[in-house]
Amino acid sequence: MLSIADIDLKYVKHYLRIEEEFEDDDQEILMFIQIAIAHLKNVCGLNDIEFDNANTLIPALLILISEMYEYRSAQINSNSKANPIIERYINANRKFL
């Protein structure tokens, strides 16, 4: 079974359909992985151990990484909304205090 720990550079490049030999974007992809993990931990209120066990967040993690890689922009359209699929996975794992 796939776990959060399996989401590494090699896995993400395969998910994004990037040839493993193409290394030009590796540092950027690694940064996107780190940012997506930090974001999900923060919005869900999960510590490292809880996050490592939150395998239902894998789709949200991959979607976030994919969107960051695809759009590579800090500019957001004024009519854009949060991705409802990501929100569904986040809400299922969010700790409500």
SVG drawing of the C-alpha trace seen along z (x, -y; Angstrom):
<svg xmlns="http://www.w3.org/2000/svg" viewBox="-15 -39 34 41">
<polyline fill="none" stroke="black" stroke-width="0.4" points="0.0,0.0 1.2,-3.5 2.1,-5.8 2.9,-9.4 6.6,-8.4 6.6,-7.0 5.9,-10.4 9.5,-11.3 11.0,-13.0 11.0,-9.8 7.3,-9.1 6.3,-12.7 8.2,-12.8 6.4,-9.6 3.0,-11.1 3.7,-14.3 4.8,-12.2 8.4,-13.6 11.2,-11.5 13.4,-10.4 16.5,-11.4 15.2,-15.0 16.7,-16.7 16.3,-20.4 13.2,-20.8 14.3,-18.5 15.1,-21.2 11.8,-23.0 9.8,-19.8 11.5,-19.0 10.6,-22.5 6.9,-22.0 6.9,-18.7 8.1,-20.4 5.7,-23.3 2.7,-21.0 3.6,-18.9 4.0,-22.0 0.7,-23.4 -1.3,-20.2 0.2,-19.8 -0.7,-23.4 -4.3,-23.4 -5.0,-20.0 -3.3,-20.8 -1.3,-17.5 2.1,-16.9 4.7,-14.9 3.6,-11.5 -0.1,-12.2 0.8,-13.4 2.9,-10.3 -0.2,-8.2 -2.6,-10.3 -2.5,-8.3 -5.8,-9.7 -4.0,-13.0 -1.9,-11.5 -4.3,-12.6 -4.4,-16.2 -0.6,-16.2 -0.1,-15.1 -2.7,-17.5 -1.1,-20.4 2.3,-19.5 0.9,-19.1 -0.8,-22.5 2.3,-24.2 4.4,-22.6 1.9,-23.3 1.1,-27.0 4.4,-28.1 3.0,-31.5 2.2,-33.6 -0.6,-35.3 -4.1,-34.1 -7.1,-34.8 -9.7,-36.8 -12.4,-34.3 -10.4,-31.3 -11.7,-29.1 -10.1,-26.5 -9.9,-23.1 -12.9,-21.2 -11.2,-17.9 -8.2,-19.1 -10.7,-20.6 -12.5,-17.3 -9.3,-15.4 -8.2,-18.2 -11.5,-18.4 -11.5,-14.6 -8.1,-14.9 -8.5,-18.2 -8.3,-18.3 -11.1,-20.5 -10.2,-21.9"/>
</svg>
